[in-house]
Amino acid sequence: MTRVTGADRTDTEAAENRTDPPGSTPRGDRTTRQAALWATVIALPLTLLVGILAATSLAPDPAVDKPTPSPTTAARPQSTAPVEMAAPVLAERPATLCRALLSQLPATLRGLAQRPVTAGPEQNAAYGDPAVTLACGVPAPTFAPEAELWVVNGVCWLPEQRSDGLLLTTVDRAAAIRLSIPAAQSPTLEWAAPVAESIVAAVPSVKNPPSGCLS
């Protein structure tokens, strides 16, 4: 025989009094489900927001223009054919000086390779295409006393700007030397610098150079 004590009856009655209505969900389960539902409600917008931000950061910016590739232009082939130049007959002294000068000239002039000439290789030289030419033993130029003269590395030049380029002629040497720079080669005084050392080494200066060469 099982005895039911007063304490047992009290616990049983309390349990019976706590019985949930028929068809209802136990309170503990209901609380757990409500917590899970709220967690889902909160997490879903956050997930959507993160996805939108990620997609936005990966998408290309329409306001930023992509760099347009520059078209490649094929370099024009450089001619190596002989350059046509005149070769007047020189007196013995200038002919000797010009041969000495031509032997001193560099193989390239500001990156332009030396080319053969049609006449007078002992007094003429040419570089590049279109050709920059040097002629030794040319007639001495005439100019006004106030004419502008340029001194480059110890050599005095008379500049003459033309529509097709620049002429530079020495005015202080025992044999006059003319440097012709075509317009396509960006004619500037800088072309005189590489040949000035060769001129100083091979062609002596005159005793009385123009005053403009001394200022």
PyMOL commands that set and color helices and strands:
alter all, ss='L'
color gray80, all
select helices_A, chain A and resi 6-17+27-58+92-104+183-185+189-202+211-213
alter helices_A, ss='H'
color red, helices_A
select strands_A, chain A and resi 108-109+112-115+124-127+132-136+150-152+155-162+165-170+177-182
alter strands_A, ss='S'
color yellow, strands_A
deselect
rebuild
show_as cartoon
